[in-house]
């Protein structure tokens, strides 16, 4: 008879094999992860990041290889993945194609808005071949990531990056389905801890937060974790938003009024 140790080893190896099979059935973001590791620099203790677009330009072939692999995914393949893997795929696609859009005119621009016109914003340009259609960045964010009843995840607003200083950091690692919950929690806390964009003002008794919370307020009040107010969301992350016990107490109690700060659209580059 086989020993208990031998049986346990067989069981353990089968679990590892199953996990490997599941992982292999999802998308491999390693090219994008490598580019992020080399060309995105986290600053202010990870609360923000600066993107070396010049270096991305030098490695544009690698970026385009990754984009090509994204575009090759068939809708039925995507549909077979877990929701977390789908969402990680869409976040990475949005961020990678945003970098590619910046590179179309870099370094001759000061803001992503320079890539638009009076009649059309840069986010409405249809240049992304993804899941069987040519899409815009808006299509990915608002038509897929934020599609009602699909993912219902407000923290995506701290994961997708609009190439601007006012935007939450472009994380220097790729999002993956198996780590998505931890990653979304981490980027949310990092953004709320950045006092240049989110803070409690003890003099006024108000919490001063990013314009993102104004633009997408409905996402934070749509029942995620059974929360239906922005103050409930802020209360959950009071540890990251408050610097004093008094501030934390007020935030946790939901006893705060909100002011939305101006948004900085300047490019989030290293220069």
RAQUIHU-V839298 format. One record per pair of residues at least 6 apart in sequence whose C-alpha atoms are under 8 Angstrom apart, sorted by sequence separation. I is the first residue (numbers start at 1). J is the second residue. If there is no record, write none. Layout:
# RAQUIHU-V839298
I:J ; I:J
This chain:
# RAQUIHU-V839298
42:48 ; 43:49 ; 109:115 ; 115:121 ; 116:122 ; 128:134 ; 129:135 ; 145:151 ; 146:152 ; 161:167 ; 191:197 ; 192:198 ; 193:199 ; 200:206 ; 201:207 ; 221:227 ; 222:228 ; 227:233 ; 242:248 ; 250:256 ; 42:49 ; 43:50 ; 56:63 ; 79:86 ; 115:122 ; 116:123 ; 127:134 ; 128:135 ; 146:153 ; 161:168 ; 163:170 ; 191:198 ; 192:199 ; 200:207 ; 201:208 ; 213:220 ; 220:227 ; 221:228 ; 234:241 ; 241:248 ; 41:49 ; 42:50 ; 78:86 ; 113:121 ; 126:134 ; 127:135 ; 128:136 ; 160:168 ; 161:169 ; 175:183 ; 199:207 ; 200:208 ; 220:228 ; 221:229 ; 40:49 ; 41:50 ; 113:122 ; 126:135 ; 127:136 ; 128:137 ; 158:167 ; 159:168 ; 161:170 ; 198:207 ; 199:208 ; 220:229 ; 221:230 ; 239:248 ; 242:251 ; 40:50 ; 41:51 ; 102:112 ; 105:115 ; 112:122 ; 125:135 ; 126:136 ; 158:168 ; 159:169 ; 160:170 ; 198:208 ; 199:209 ; 220:230 ; 238:248 ; 40:51 ; 41:52 ; 125:136 ; 126:137 ; 145:156 ; 157:168 ; 158:169 ; 159:170 ; 197:208 ; 198:209 ; 39:51 ; 40:52 ; 124:136 ; 125:137 ; 159:171 ; 197:209 ; 198:210 ; 39:52 ; 102:115 ; 123:136 ; 124:137 ; 197:210 ; 217:230 ; 220:233 ; 238:251 ; 39:53 ; 123:137 ; 124:138 ; 238:252 ; 123:138 ; 124:139 ; 39:55 ; 171:187 ; 235:251 ; 236:252 ; 39:56 ; 213:230 ; 234:251 ; 235:252 ; 169:187 ; 234:252 ; 235:253 ; 168:187 ; 235:254 ; 231:251 ; 232:252 ; 234:254 ; 35:56 ; 169:191 ; 232:254 ; 70:93 ; 168:191 ; 231:254 ; 159:184 ; 231:256 ; 67:93 ; 158:184 ; 35:62 ; 35:63 ; 156:184 ; 159:187 ; 67:96 ; 155:184 ; 158:187 ; 67:97 ; 155:185 ; 158:188 ; 31:62 ; 32:63 ; 97:128 ; 166:197 ; 31:63 ; 63:96 ; 155:188 ; 158:191 ; 32:66 ; 31:66 ; 29:66 ; 63:100 ; 98:137 ; 97:137 ; 200:241 ; 199:241 ; 200:242 ; 94:137 ; 198:241 ; 199:242 ; 200:243 ; 166:210 ; 192:237 ; 202:247 ; 53:99 ; 57:103 ; 94:140 ; 214:260 ; 56:103 ; 94:141 ; 193:240 ; 200:247 ; 213:260 ; 189:237 ; 192:240 ; 193:241 ; 192:241 ; 207:256 ; 209:258 ; 211:260 ; 53:103 ; 90:140 ; 112:162 ; 190:240 ; 206:256 ; 207:257 ; 208:258 ; 209:259 ; 210:260 ; 211:261 ; 112:163 ; 189:240 ; 205:256 ; 206:257 ; 207:258 ; 208:259 ; 209:260 ; 210:261 ; 211:262 ; 54:106 ; 111:163 ; 112:164 ; 189:241 ; 205:257 ; 206:258 ; 207:259 ; 208:260 ; 209:261 ; 210:262 ; 211:263 ; 53:106 ; 54:107 ; 78:131 ; 111:164 ; 206:259 ; 208:261 ; 210:263 ; 90:144 ; 91:145 ; 26:81 ; 90:145 ; 157:212 ; 25:81 ; 75:131 ; 73:130 ; 74:131 ; 75:132 ; 27:85 ; 71:129 ; 72:130 ; 73:131 ; 74:132 ; 87:145 ; 26:85 ; 71:130 ; 72:131 ; 70:130 ; 71:131 ; 102:163 ; 27:89 ; 98:161 ; 32:96 ; 87:151 ; 98:162 ; 99:163 ; 197:261 ; 91:156 ; 95:160 ; 98:163 ; 154:219 ; 94:160 ; 95:161 ; 153:219 ; 154:220 ; 94:161 ; 95:162 ; 152:219 ; 83:151 ; 91:159 ; 92:160 ; 91:160 ; 152:222 ; 154:224 ; 153:224 ; 152:224 ; 95:170 ; 92:174 ; 92:175 ; 91:175 ; 89:175 ; 88:175 ; 89:176 ; 88:176 ; 88:177 ; 87:177 ; 85:176 ; 86:177 ; 84:176 ; 85:177 ; 88:180 ; 84:177 ; 85:178 ; 83:177 ; 84:178 ; 82:177 ; 84:180 ; 167:263 ; 166:263 ; 167:264 ; 166:264 ; 165:264 ; 166:265 ; 164:264 ; 165:265 ; 166:266 ; 164:265 ; 165:266 ; 164:266 ; 165:267 ; 164:267 ; 165:268 ; 163:267 ; 164:268 ; 163:268 ; 163:269 ; 50:169 ; 51:170 ; 48:168 ; 49:169 ; 50:170 ; 47:168 ; 48:169 ; 49:170 ; 47:169 ; 48:170 ; 49:171 ; 42:169 ; 42:171 ; 40:170 ; 42:172 ; 40:171 ; 41:172 ; 40:172 ; 39:172 ; 36:171 ; 37:172 ; 36:172 ; 37:173 ; 36:173 ; 36:174 ; 33:172 ; 34:173 ; 33:173 ; 32:173 ; 33:174 ; 32:174 ; 48:190 ; 47:190 ; 48:191 ; 30:174 ; 46:190 ; 47:191 ; 29:174 ; 47:193 ; 48:194 ; 29:176 ; 47:194 ; 113:265 ; 112:265 ; 111:265 ; 112:266 ; 111:266 ; 112:267 ; 110:266 ; 111:267 ; 110:267 ; 53:269 ; 51:268 ; 52:269 ; 53:270 ; 50:268 ; 51:269 ; 52:270 ; 49:268 ; 50:269 ; 51:270 ; 52:271 ; 50:270
